[in-house]
Amino acid sequence: MEENSSYSKPNGLQRWMTTVDHKDIGYLYLVFGGFVGLWGATDAIMVRTELLTPTAGIWGVETYNALFTTHGLSMLFLFATPVAFGLSNHLVPLLVGADDMAFPRVNAVAFWLLPMALLLMRSGILANTLGIVAIRPPMTGWTFYPPLSIRELNLTIDLVLLGLHLSGVSTILSAINFIVTIMIQRDEDVGWERLDIFSWTILTTSGIVVFAFPILGAVLLMILLDRNVGTTFFTVEGGGYILYQHLFWFFGHPEVYILTLPAMGLISLILPKFTGRTLFGFKFVVYSTLAIGVLSFGVWGHHMFTTGVDPRIRSSFMAVTLAIALPSAVKVFNWIATLWDGRVQVTPPLLFCTGAIFNFNLGGITGVFLAALPVNLRYHGTYYVVGHFHFILVGMIVFALFGACYYWFPLLTGQHYDRNLAMAHFWLTMIGALVTFGILLLLGMQGLPRRSATYPLQFAPLQQLATVGAYVMGFGQILWLLNMVKSLRTGERITDADVWNLKQNGMFTREWQWFERRLR
């Protein structure tokens, strides 16, 4: 794909406010997602700081609950998916040989809904900062379980629900755009048999979004109606609390795979570049991706094992939840086989990808335990679930995104980054993640309930060590931010597009070929 030399983009703010170019929109997604990710990580550090003491003596219970809520909302809806979609916006058209996304203006609208969603979802904290006492941060938790989300007289909850609705509309618009782009806009020589693994995972992810996010939209509207109009969808009178959980988790567990699949695609694409060989079992990795997309809609009931659901239904959900581990295991085995006996180059992208695989094993195995009904009944509502969840969300997804950041940074910016800072970033993040989330698993195995600002005194040493691990992880992200800013300002300019020596292995793929043409 060649640049259109006859078109001149406007300069400055006008360019970024009016652009419909997929690469520019990709940059906007990445900057937005990075900003929200750092904000959400600050929430997490503040939460862990509160847990240094058994009593809520640092921020207080209400602030803890507000930080807990905004951290979950930010990281799940406004960080991980926007960053993945930012990379996809920039790279998928290049990988499939399309001139742009199928619907460029829809693409721009999808992005610009997100800043408005962020303002609505963070309105409580922003209002408190400005001294507006009437609007308080939400303290319901990111799942918005009734009856608290319905009976809490807090205007911010309505604003957050509207913000979530906007983010859902944005995600659906982007998903439809990716589906049409990959299916219809591909270059003539990119048949299904030649489609790259990252595009396969984005296509599958987008399919899940199209079926899952409308359910979230309906649930949010029903909560808004219960709060403001007097309907009884989710009230005791209407018998709807269990209905809410069914509807929410029918969206909520596919959402886990909406977050996870792009990371899996990134690992599958980047890992072979530094082993000197193609991805082992490419077709089976594609089939496993499609299998996860289908099975993701049959596992939501394991979130409700403790609600009194019929034992026969619980057994069915347990079986499907155990079954979805199989396609995930296929990916892990193929990643290991790709590494086996390869000519491995130890680079920051490779380290983050291998770290993601290691953490995914820890998170995945603990997830298999939670799929078993007796174990789930024992550990439901404890820190074990938090440790499992964060090994996947941070240990695997965030690590894969950092691997992609370092792999494509030369292409995205035209400059080199500081390799030593990148290596230090990896080791600090890896050590911090293992300490923090490993300890959360231990706390859960001892029965400590999650989502509480206070806890018994005997758990203080482990909680404090987990907080130290979080601080180490946080310091690693400061190094990442320093590396990005420093490299953008003073980094060495790229003169040869083959920065990773991909030509000698026949892996100089389309996006790097486009970059080489651009350098000329």
FENPE-V41304 format. One record per backbone hydrogen bond with DSSP energy under -0.5 kcal/mol. NH is the residue of the N-H (numbers start at 0). CO is the residue of the C=O. Records with the same first field share a line. If there is no record, write none. Layout:
NH->CO ; CO
This chain:
4->2
6->3
7->5
8->6
13->10
14->10 ; 11
15->11
16->12
17->13
18->14
24->20
25->21
26->22
27->23
28->24
29->25
30->26
31->27
32->28
33->29
34->30
35->31
36->32
37->33
38->34
39->35
40->36
41->37
42->38
43->39
44->40
45->41
46->42
47->43
48->44
49->45
50->46
51->48
52->49
56->54
63->59
64->60
65->61
66->62
67->63
68->64
69->65
70->66
71->67
72->68
73->69
74->70
75->71
76->72
77->72 ; 73
78->73
79->74
82->78
83->79
84->80
85->81
86->82
87->83
88->84
89->85
90->86
91->87
92->87
94->90
95->91
96->92
97->92
101->176
106->102
107->103
108->104
109->105
110->106
111->107
112->108
113->110
114->110
115->111
116->112
117->113
118->114
119->115
120->116
121->117
122->119
125->121
126->122
127->123
128->124
129->125
130->127
131->126
132->130
134->131
135->133
143->140
148->144
149->146
150->146
151->147
152->150
153->151
156->153
157->153 ; 154
158->154
159->155
160->156
161->157
162->158
163->159
164->160
165->161
166->162
167->163
168->164
169->165
170->166
171->167
172->168
173->169
174->170
175->171
176->172
177->173
178->174
179->175
180->176
181->177
182->178
183->179
184->179 ; 180
186->95
189->186
190->188
193->190
194->190 ; 191
199->195
200->196
201->197
202->198
203->199
204->200
205->201
206->202
207->203
208->204
209->205
210->206
211->207
212->208
214->211
215->211
216->212
217->213
218->214
219->215
220->216
221->217
222->218
223->219
224->220
225->221
226->222
227->223
228->224
229->224
230->224
238->234 ; 235
239->234
243->239
244->240
245->241
246->242
247->243
248->244
249->245
250->246 ; 247
251->247
252->248
254->250
255->251 ; 252
256->252
257->253
258->254
259->255
260->256
261->257
262->258
263->259
264->260
265->261
266->262
267->263
268->264
269->265
270->266
272->269
273->269 ; 270
274->271
275->271
276->271
281->278
284->280
285->281
286->282
287->283
288->284
289->285
290->286
291->287
292->288
293->289
294->290
295->291
296->293
297->294
298->295
301->298
302->299
303->300
304->301
306->303
307->304
308->303
312->309
313->309
314->310
315->311
316->312
317->313
318->314
319->315
320->316
321->317
322->318
323->319
324->321
325->322
326->322
327->323
328->324
329->325
330->326
331->327
332->328
333->329
334->330
335->331
336->332
337->333
338->334
339->335
341->338
342->274
343->341
344->273
345->343
346->344
350->346
351->347
352->348
353->349
354->350
355->351
356->352
357->353
358->354
359->355
360->356
361->357
362->358
363->359
364->360
365->361
366->362
367->363
368->364
369->365
370->366
371->367 ; 368
375->371
376->372
377->373
378->374
379->375
381->378
382->447
384->378 ; 381
385->381
386->382
387->383
388->384
389->385
390->386
391->387
392->388
393->389
394->389
395->391
396->391
397->392
398->393
399->395
400->396
401->397
402->398
403->399
404->400
405->401
406->402
407->403
408->404
411->407
412->408
413->409
415->491
418->416
421->417
422->418
423->419
424->420
425->421
426->422
427->423
428->424
429->425
430->426
431->427
432->428
433->429
434->430
435->431
436->432
437->432 ; 433
438->434
439->435
440->436
441->437
442->438
443->439
444->440
445->441
446->443
447->442
449->380
454->53
458->455
459->456
462->458
463->459
464->460
465->461
466->462
467->463
468->464
469->465
470->466
471->467
472->468
473->469
474->470
475->471
476->472
477->473
478->474
479->475
480->476
481->477
482->478
483->479
484->480
485->481
486->482
487->483
488->484
489->485
490->486
493->413
498->496
500->497
504->501
505->502
506->501
508->506
511->508
512->508
513->509
514->510
515->511
516->512
517->513
518->514
519->515
